[in-house]
Amino acid sequence: MATLIEDYALIGDMQTAALVARDGSVDWLCLPRFDSPAVFAGLLGTDDHGFWRLAPTARGPGRTAAARRRYRGDSLVLESEWDTPEGTVRVIDFMPPRRHAAPCLVRIVEGVTGRVRMSSALRMRFSYGRVVPWVRREGGRCAGGLADRTVAVAGPDSLWLDTEAETYGSDLTTHADFTVTAGRRVTLALSWQPSHLAAPPRPDAHRLLCDTERFWADWIAQCSYTGRWREAVVRSLITLKALTYAPTGGIVAAPTTSLPEELGGVRNWDYRYTWLRDAAITLGALLRTGYREEARRWREWLLRAVAGDAQNLQIMYGVAGERELAESELGWLPGYEGSRPVRIGNGAADQLQLDVYGEVVDALWLGRTSGLTPDVRDDSTHILQMKLMNHLESNWQEPDEGIWEVRGPRRHFTHSKVMTWVAADRTVRRLSRLGLDGPVSRWRALRDEVHREVCAKGYDADRNTFTQSYGSRELDASLLLIPQVGFLPPDDPRVIGTVEAVQRELCEDGFVRRYPVADQVDGLSGDGLPGGEGVFLACSFWLAHDLALIGRPAEGRRLFERLLALRNDVGLLAEEWDTARQRQVGNFPQAFSHVPLIDAALRLGGQPVL
């Protein structure tokens, strides 16, 4: 049986990330980037598809989970401890920020008490578990004495394992068996680089550990949040930073692909790309908690990605701004707990989602009002915003696929129109405040027109609630954003009615579904896909946020605390929660869950959410 999604912890170097299970197994790692082919794909298959397990030597069948694990302070350095009859041992896992070095996963074994026998099993498989590399062992000396070096090569890739422990090969796997006593350390470090280059330098693990801890300490020192949920907010901020691609400023939605929204189902998507929407809201959370550099880098990324082609704005791009994200299936992988297909790439990149314009323009506005470098009259950001607004003005009345990327017919989604209003509103305010050139009167009229249309066509007066799309009766959790973006004030009866309707019709065990998926025609739900999904964690945080807005903060805090309790032992959240199985589902960890956690904490704590 696969490890539970919530039994994984995240480590990363802000260019890629690895998932480490409680039993000491690294089951997912893509190198050298988030969206590169995995060298450990056991998460979506079996041990045959690659893993690296480091734990006390098993005395019987099965694997032993660590008794305790935690991140070292406010960092991305993971500590796992096992208690055995012979003693206690600690494994420290981390990936140092690269700067100009090769990507490296470092594992340090420390003896705490007694004398513990350890086993390392490293099965390297390139191209998502499909390619078995050529492996050879090399000797040599380094500052720490006799060093064992193993290199694995396949096509353009090479992996280099450096360790003080002696290694041997068996069953196409590199093994090491060694014993640690109290105070003794044994280091194992795995580096990647293009196979045509010379051997990389041997990592100095202890120096890298100090550098990594210093990096995170310096970064989190910038955090301005001091409220009652600081631990949860800080862990979410670190997770968001870990999902930022340092060379370009792009932000991935999650470091994984194809973790299912329904166990055994087909709703399995690749999230290792930069969604404009997800990145924009992530930017907002970072700005609200004191981070400016990430905002500046993302703004530069946006200008490069969109360039002069605003009329062909994509909803997502590669981490360096790539546009071609063709979706395909990896038939040799059985999927997480049999959830097929396993997909790479994402066909939703070609969808029309009008709400993205609003999120991007809102993020640019937030940057301006939060102290980011001021725009000037001929600034590239100003030119981009004018292009986006001109295109939206001509196309906002088109139906689209909406925020949830439905794969059924296009519709006039209410949320998409609300975000059109946001784009017009923020643009009018920006031009007016800065005295910049632009058709302010025309776009003010557009803003008012969109507002009237949404209130007329997206609102069900009989039930006192906004609806998912024009003329429909279905609800949609994205309607909870109406007061958060300022479309209507929180005390408006239509807002209160919508919040209460969501509670009646979309809640399950107190948590919020995105929209109804139970009713199916010809095996397909209204979103054009078979099967169902869990409750959506972001939407549940939105509800907690709204409850505070409409004057029910105690109820909002209770929901918020219940949501915090769903985090795993190291504070991470996937995309959704399976209420029947009481498990996390969906890609992990998910930026779209951690961002509204931060925003809700600010609102429920009485701090302003700009």
C-alpha positions, -999 to +999 in steps of 0.1 A: +000+000+000+013+035-009+022+059+019-006+083+028-002+116+011-001+134+045+027+111+057+051+130+034+072+160+043+087+185+018+123+195+014+135+216-015+160+241-029+136+266-046+143+249-079+128+215-072+115+195-043+115+160-028+089+142-007+102+123+023+079+097+039+077+089+076+096+056+070+126+075+056+118+069+019+122+097-006+095+087-031+094+118-054+121+140-068+124+157-102+158+169-113+169+195-120+136+215-120+102+211-106+089+200-140+118+178-150+113+140-153+113+123-119+144+103-108+123+089-079+087+082-090+077+055-065+050+079-053+031+072-085+041+036-089+061+010-070+096+007-057+106-004-092+101+033-103+127+047-080+131+056-043+158+063-016+150+047+017+172+054+047+161+041+081+171+016+109+176-019+096+143-037+096+140-067+119+110-081+102+085-075+073+072-041+067+088-007+073+091+013+105+079+048+106+098+074+125+086+080+161+090+118+157+098+143+130+098+180+127+114+209+108+144+225+125+129+257+137+115+279+109+133+261+081+130+234+054+155+211+072+137+180+082+146+158+113+132+123+117+139+102+148+135+064+153+135+046+187+148+011+184+156-016+210+193-007+205+190+030+207+177+062+191+189+076+157+181+108+139+181+115+101+184+151+089+172+157+053+176+189+033+183+204+000+207+234+002+198+265-019+218+261-050+232+294-059+257+282-085+261+246-073+246+214-086+213+203-070+219+181-040+199+161-016+218+156+017+209+130+043+229+131+076+225+102+101+232+110+137+234+086+166+215+099+196+217+070+220+229+034+219+242+016+188+218+015+158+222-004+126+212+016+095+203+006+060+203+028+028+186+015-004+189+038-034+171+028-066+177+055-092+154+055-122+153+082-148+124+094-169+097+088-143+108+053-134+112+041-170+149+042-175+175+020-156+208+039-155+243+025-159+258+025-124+295+023-115+314+028-083+344+051-079+368+055-050+388+084-038+397+105-008+383+137+006+388+157+038+366+133+058+388+103+049+379+073+026+349+084+005+327+061-015+313+076-047+287+060-070+276+075-103+245+066-123+242+077-159+214+076-184+212+098-215+216+135-205+214+128-167+238+117-141+234+112-103+264+111-079+262+095-045+289+105-020+291+089+014+315+077+041+296+044+042+307+016+019+282+008-008+274-023-028+250-031-056+222-057-055+189-061-074+197-029-095+198-010-062+227+007-045+229-003-008+248+008+023+248-008+057+264+009+087+262+014+124+259+047+143+266+053+179+258+083+201+275+114+187+286+097+154+275+111+120+273+095+086+265+116+056+250+106+023+246+132-005+231+127-039+239+153-066+226+157-102+243+173-132+243+168-170+260+136-178+284+152-203+301+173-176+330+162-154+324+149-119+309+175-096+328+184-064+320+164-033+295+182-011+306+195+023+274+184+040+279+201+074+288+234+058+257+231+035+236+224+066+247+255+083+242+276+052+207+262+047+196+269+082+211+304+080+192+310+047+158+301+062+165+320+094+173+352+074+143+348+052+117+342+079+131+371+099+114+394+073+079+381+083+057+408+097+029+385+110+029+382+148-007+369+154-019+339+174-015+315+145+021+324+138+033+288+136+008+279+109+013+311+090+051+308+090+051+272+079+027+281+051+050+310+041+081+287+040+061+262+019+052+290-006+088+301-007+098+265-014+075+264-044+091+295-059+115+288-088+145+310-077+161+316-111+131+332-126+106+341-098+079+317-112+058+300-086+045+264-090+011+253-078+025+221-063+057+201-067+038+169-078+017+155-106-013+132-106-019+128-069-056+121-072-085+143-062-105+110-057-086+078-048-088+054-077-102+081-099-091+099-130-090+135-118-052+135-117-034+166-130+001+180-133+006+210-110+043+217-115+037+248-135+030+285-128-007+293-128-012+330-131-040+328-107-022+307-081+010+328-084-010+361-081-027+350-049+006+336-035+022+370-043-006+386-023+000+365+008+037+372+006+032+409+003+007+410+032+033+394+055+063+416+046+079+400+015+087+424-013+115+407-032+093+378-043+068+402-056+093+421-076+107+389-091+072+376-100+064+409-117+095+406-138+086+369-146+051+380-156+064+407-180+087+381-196+061+353-199+033+374-213+056+397-233+037+417-259+011+389-265-017+399-240-044+387-264-030+352-261-026+352-223-023+317-210-036+307-176-004+289-169+032+288-180+064+268-173+085+280-145+107+300-169+077+312-189+074+283-213+041+282-233+041+246-246+027+224-219+012+196-239-006+170-218+003+133-221-001+101-201+026+078-186+012+044-192+039+025-174+030+041-140+001+025-122-007+058-103-010+066-066-032+038-051-042+028-086-054+063-096-048+063-134-039+079-157-006+096-146-004+128-165+025+152-173+018+186-189-016+202-186-041+207-214-059+233-194-031+257-205-052+263-236-084+272-218-100+306-216-103+317-180-113+353-178-109+355-141-071+353-146-070+389-159-086+401-126-062+382-104-031+395-123-043+431-123-052+428-087-018+415-078-001+444-097-023+468-078-015+452-045+022+454-053+018+491-060-001+498-027+022+476-006+053+496-012+067+478-042+089+500-065+065+527-078+054+525-114+064+554-137+045+567-167+063+546-193+068+515-170+065+481-187+040+471-160+018+500-171+020+490-207+012+453-199-018+463-178-032+485-206-028+456-230-045+432-207-074+456-200-079+464-237-081+427-245-105+420-216-127+449-226-133+433-260-138+397-247-153+398-212-187+389-225-175+355-239-182+323-220-152+306-205-140+275-186-138+294-153-116+292-122-120+254-118-109+245-154-140+225-163-136+203-193-173+206-203-190+234-223-180+270-217-203+290-196-208+326-183-193+319-149-203+345-123-168+344-107-152+352-141-174+382-145-167+394-109-130+392-116-135+412-148-150+439-125-119+436-103-096+442-133-115+473-144-118+486-108-081+482-100-071+497-134-094+527-129-080+533-094-044+530-105-048+554-134-066+579-112-042+577-083-011+580-104-024+604-130-015+580-158-028+581-194-057+558-201-094+557-209-105+561-173-141+571-181-146+543-205-133+517-181-152+531-152-183+527-173-172+491-181-168+484-144-203+496-137-218+476-166-202+444-154-214+450-119-250+455-131-249+424-153-235+402-125-262+414-101-289+408-127-278+376-143-257+358-117-280+363-088-310+341-078-334+364-060-357+336-049-329+319-029-310+351-021-277+338-035-254+343-064-250+312-086-222+294-104-231+308-139-257+329-155-292+313-154-280+283-134-292+272-099-259+255-089-237+272-064-199+276-066-175+282-037-157+309-057-187+331-050-173+334-015-147+357-029-173+384-038-168+403-005-131+396-003-124+413-036-147+442-028-174+435-054-200+440-027-197+450+010-198+422+035-230+434+051-249+433+018-278+409+022-268+392-011-234+384+003-248+370+036-274+350+016-246+335-006-225+326+024-254+309+041-264+291+008-229+277+005-231+264+040-264+247+032-257+233-002-219+229-006-207+219+029-199+184+039-189+178+075-185+216+078-160+218+049-167+232+014-169+216-020-160+236-050-194+229-067-219+200-070-203+170-088-228+143-077-252+146-106-239+128-137-251+125-172-237+097-194-211+091-167-199+127-166-204+154-140-213+189-149-176+197-152-172+172-180-153+146-159-163+113-144-161+106-107-160+130-077-135+147-055-129+157-019-139+189-001-117+218-013-094+232+015-090+266-001-127+271-003-131+261+033-106+288+043-126+312+022-157+304+042-139+310+075-126+343+061-162+353+050-177+344+084-154+369+100-163+395+073-201+391+078-198+395+116-196+358+127-159+357+137-163+330+164-178+307+139-151+315+115-124+308+141-139+274+149-139+264+112-103+278+109-091+257+138-107+226+124-089+232+091-056+237+109-062+203+125-062+187+090-026+197+084-001+168+087+024+166+116+048+190+099+021+216+090+014+207+053-018+206+033-028+189+000-055+203-022-085+185-008-098+164+021-116+131+017-143+133+045-152+096+042-116+083+045-104+112+066-074+116+044-057+144+024-061+140-014-048+159-044-014+173-052+008+180-022+017+204-007-006+228-024+000+265-026-037+271-032-044+257+003-017+275+021-024+310+007-060+313+020-048+299+053-026+330+056-053+354+045-079+339+069-054+341+098-049+378+091-087+384+088-096+364+119-069+379+139-081+414+131-053+424+108-062+441+075-062+420+043-054+445+016 
